[in-house]
Amino acid sequence: MIAQDLLYRVSIRSVQGDLTQGITGIHADSRQVVPGSAFVAIRGTQTDGHDFLEQALAQGATLIVAETDAPTTDPNVTWVCVSNSAIALAEMAANFYEHPAGQLIIVGVTGTNGKTTVATLLYKLFQSLGHRCGLLSTVENRVGAEVIASTHTTPDAISLHRLLRQMADAGCTHVFMEVSSHALHQHRVHGLSFRGGIFTNITHDHLDYHQTFDEYIRVKKSLFDNLPKTAFALSNADDKRGAIMLQNTPARSSYYAFRTVADFKGKVLENGLDGLLLLIDQVEVHFRLIGEFNAYNLLAVYAAACLLGADQQEVLTHLSQLTGATGRFDCYRSKQTGVLGIIDYAHTPDALQNVLSTIGRLRQGSQRVITVVGCGGNRDATKRPVMASVACTLSDQAIFTSDNPRFEDPKAILADMERELTPSDRRKCLSILDRREAIKTAVQFTNPNDILLVAGKGHEQYQLVSGNREPFSDKETLLEFFELLEK
């Protein structure tokens, strides 16, 4: 592709060099640059691509796109200055992969909690309805039935359009994707034509990045502000900011709710460990997922499917047979003791409260609830004491431990969690730095038929410690100690 075509629709401030030269690839990581390729310098949260321009040139980049003027007059290098290189990268990625989004029905899901489950259920539902689909999620990406590892909730612009091209070439018709606030703020989905947007809920999260809750809301809302008139915008009317999200959207607005008047109305009839019995648009349906928070996820999926033109009865029939995303309220029972172990990704105060409140409603008799939970390093520290308080208040025993400490001192993270605990909460909490030991201790604390929640990591197969990615699985660790308990 020639540079001029690659730069189609990019807002250019100045050009130095030849725009007719061929470009073999596009990169935002200077380490990946090869001779003949383009390098786009992005200003990130940890590093600035403009600091690596010399490395990109040394590795053979022949097109540079940056927010600075050219410091070189090399006749073999074309230098393009732009106002915002992140937006330029999104446009260039779409051009390089020949606009695959235009061949797909793309639905984006945003919100603090529930994104993965809603996107995954929509993918599974439309696959079961006979469509070939793509999935972009925190847990995994899928092109039809093919699984591709996921590294981010929403991929970077280059990876995103490469995956969309794979999906279009594979014959996919629908793509369901999580859209994170980081991705929206960093323009990773800039220019993407969504057929629909779904809002699940919003609570305090990522304030380390967005600084204020108002800014977090504004960024989430931008997904709906930029939807085309032909798209649908679906929001949770029971969330107090559900209506705000759809203010000023050009798209067709619809709402789903259990407690409020809405276009798609639901009612929880039964909520037990064997699933949910819901009344949806006057039809009683039993679903395999557990908990009120999943009732909202199911209703959102039903509503979105109807807005995409699927038959209501067929949607409910297929949806009733589906399971959720990996690491979301996954249940495992010890054969010997009857202890119910639950693995869940809950890593925000609201998510943890939802899971523990659900467990509280499901517990019977003398069943105790034991919770293992931690807080991530280099992330919003204000939620740490809140998470700790929720765990202690809604559990009989809480064990605080490491959860991706990253570059922070794990002891300092635990100290933050313990800082605001009441004397009564302190009496039923314990801090164990090593996550494996924490899960082992929790299993040893259990009595027959107790409920043990291991929260925070869900599907993840690693711990991030001091810049290293160390193998670790909550599920494998829990099942290992269940097995030892049974011997």
Buried (B, 14 or more C-beta within 10 A) or exposed (E): BEBBBBBEEBEEEEBBBBBEBEBEBBBBBBEBBEEBBBBBBBBEEEEEBEEBBEEBBEBBBBBBBBBEEBEBEEEEBBBBBBEBBBBBBBBBBBBBBEBBBEBBBBBBBBBBBBBBBBBBBBBBBBBBBEBBBBBBBBBBBBBBEEEBEBEBBBBBBBBBBBBBBBBBEEEBBBBBBBBBBBBBBBBBBBBBBBBBBBBBBBBBBBBBBBEEBEBBBBBBBBBBBBBEEEBBBBBBBBBEBBBBBBEEBBBBBBBBBBEBEBBBBBBBEEBEBEBBBBBBBEEEBEBBBBBBBBBBBBBBBBBBBBBBEBEBEBBBEBBBEBEBBBBBBBEBBBEEBEBBBBBBBBBBBBBBBBBBBBBEEBBEEEBBBBBBBBBBBBBBBEBBBBBBBBBBBBBBBBBBBBBBBBEBEBEEBBEBBBEEBEEEBEEBBBBBBEBBBBBBBBBEBBEEBBBBBBBBBBBBEEBBBEEEEEEBBBBEBBBBBBEEBEE
